[in-house]
Amino acid sequence: MGVKDLSESELAVLNEQVVSCERCARLREYCREIGEKKRRAYLGWEYWAKPVPSFGPAGARVLLLGLAPGAHGSNRTGRPFTGDGSGGFLYPLLYEAGFASQPAAVSREDGMRLVDVRITSVVRCAPPGNKPLLDELANCAPYLDAEVAAMRRLRVIVCLGRVAFDGFVAHLVRTGQITKRRELLFGHGVEYQLSDGRWLLGCYHPSLQNTNTGKLTAPMMLRVFTRARELAGLSD
């Protein structure tokens, strides 16, 4: 079995473990409740209502790290950033940057394929108010550690928002790559080269709060994705 095959096998098993996870009673109860009550626009949907697995190839050189699934987005569709306003902003830019096969992401069966990028989050269940508790972040942390370890070709990590950025810095501390946070501070467009040569990038989260107010614009996010391609050695 080759390295790529091994990575695919490891990440497939990890996704299965994520989907069956019941570590956080508050989050599991909330996701199931949302899936039963539903939003009026989605009454005909059978909500996923489980922890959301990562999406994208095992051999990706870029990892896109978000906060958590949206209650009526990923918690409904079962795929990161699929079916809500954040995804509606994100996927067309991934497509424009050459990371996605199509601009629209509506369901797990829409034919979307990712190229050289994998998407996950620091918390795999939708949290009330989009605010996971510290113990919930800690419960999900081993999944991020295992994900990064299995991505043998990973070169660039793009963190969408401060919580995702802090979550990855915590991963670096947990895995002994740094001893403390030091100068790793979140900001849109920040770049840090890590001790192993990989790159950590910061980007504002594509939440409606950020995109509707102009805090994050399409050109701003596209520049981050273009830079990620350059640092990952994917530029033409």
Helices and strands as residue ranges (DSSP letters): H 3-19, H 25-37, G 40-42, E 62-66, H 74-77, H 85-96, E 117-121, G 128-130, H 134-150, E 156-160, H 162-174, E 191-193, E 199-203, H 208-213, H 218-231
